[in-house]
Amino acid sequence: KYVDYFFRPDFGQGNTIIYDAYIELKYFDRLKVRVGKFKPPVGLERLQSDDDTSFIERGLPTLLAPSRDIGYQISGDLVKRRLAYAVGVFNGVPDNGLSDAAVSFHKDYAARLFFTPFQPDTGSPLSGLGVGIGASSGNVDGLPLPSYKSVGQTSIFPFASGVTEAGHRTRLAPQAYYYLGPFGLLTEYTLTEEGLQKGLVRRDVAFRAWQVQASYILTGEAKGFTSPTPKKAFDPRNNGWGAVELAARVGDFRSEAGVFNYGFASVTTTPRHDHEWVGGVNWYLNRLLRISLDYGNTNFGGGATVAAGGNRPSERVVLLRFQVNFI
């Protein structure tokens, strides 16, 4: 009644990884206490479950947010159903990373506020509006370098040899969503400023990413932050075909020029910025089974020698997922 627990292992590619393992005391609505390994309260799409995202791979701002970390968190509603908060202290992980150990005695501190000012009024066209901001701050000494990947899961930002994390890191992530009937809109921007070092050169550099994604459920189900439940599960003999959703996303990722000026990356191998657009179709046969098909296109600015045209060739990828969600 008052204690929840969650455990999520992953067995992909012959490895066993524990993504989530936590307990949460929820005796007070305004002061829930969570302990273990879980998602720090920073990125909006990162806080959305894999079961519920509109696309097979997450957008570019998620690359700059922590994936999972071990720590403590308190959360709840400051104003019931209108203003939620979360504050936590964590070991610290690379951008879009996770770990089962602390690399130093330094800690990461994360917090998030999220407003849903019209949610209690279910008859209002603004009841599906949510606006918030997440942030974190901490030391990165000893952490591995982050790995930034495109929608096709290829590296979009290889660092130069000899570069290490060093110093401080600050993240800021304004975010919002809006749902009205079968229509959904989600957008976020993430800024990360973190310390890097190569030899005697030690500087703070900034990485920025944004995305806007929109979706529409053709079969009329209500869109939300979680997956829809089809009005009619797949049963063609009784005119049931499940729910069909169309989705589109545009996003951008870039680093400041100092990354190259300080020798942390090479302009001939590392793009200065990356721009993507993704289109997708989701077919929910029932609440448990989903089939997704995405097409992604990523264009790069830089990342090749002048002789090769100066820009890395664009990436085009088709992704297909068959997903079972046990609930």
Sequence and secondary structure as in RCSB ss.txt:
>XXXX:A:sequence
KYVDYFFRPDFGQGNTIIYDAYIELKYFDRLKVRVGKFKPPVGLERLQSDDDTSFIERGLPTLLAPSRDIGYQIS
GDLVKRRLAYAVGVFNGVPDNGLSDAAVSFHKDYAARLFFTPFQPDTGSPLSGLGVGIGASSGNVDGLPLPSYKS
VGQTSIFPFASGVTEAGHRTRLAPQAYYYLGPFGLLTEYTLTEEGLQKGLVRRDVAFRAWQVQASYILTGEAKGF
TSPTPKKAFDPRNNGWGAVELAARVGDFRSEAGVFNYGFASVTTTPRHDHEWVGGVNWYLNRLLRISLDYGNTNF
GGGATVAAGGNRPSERVVLLRFQVNFI
>XXXX:A:secstr
  EEEEEEEE GGG  EEEEEEEEEEEETTEEEEEEEE  S  HHHHS TTT SSSS  GGGGGS   EEEEEEE
EEEETTTEEEEEEEE    TT   SS SSS  EEEEEEEE TTTT TTSTTTTEEEEEEEEEEE TT      B 
TTS BS    TT EEEEEEEEEEEEEEEEETTEEEEEEEEEEEEEEEETTEEEEEEEEEEEEEEEEETT     S
S    SS SBGGGTB  EEEEEEEEEEEEE THHHHTTSS TTTSEEEEEEEEEEEEEESSSSEEEEEEEEEEEE
EEBS GGGTSB   EEEEEEEEEE   
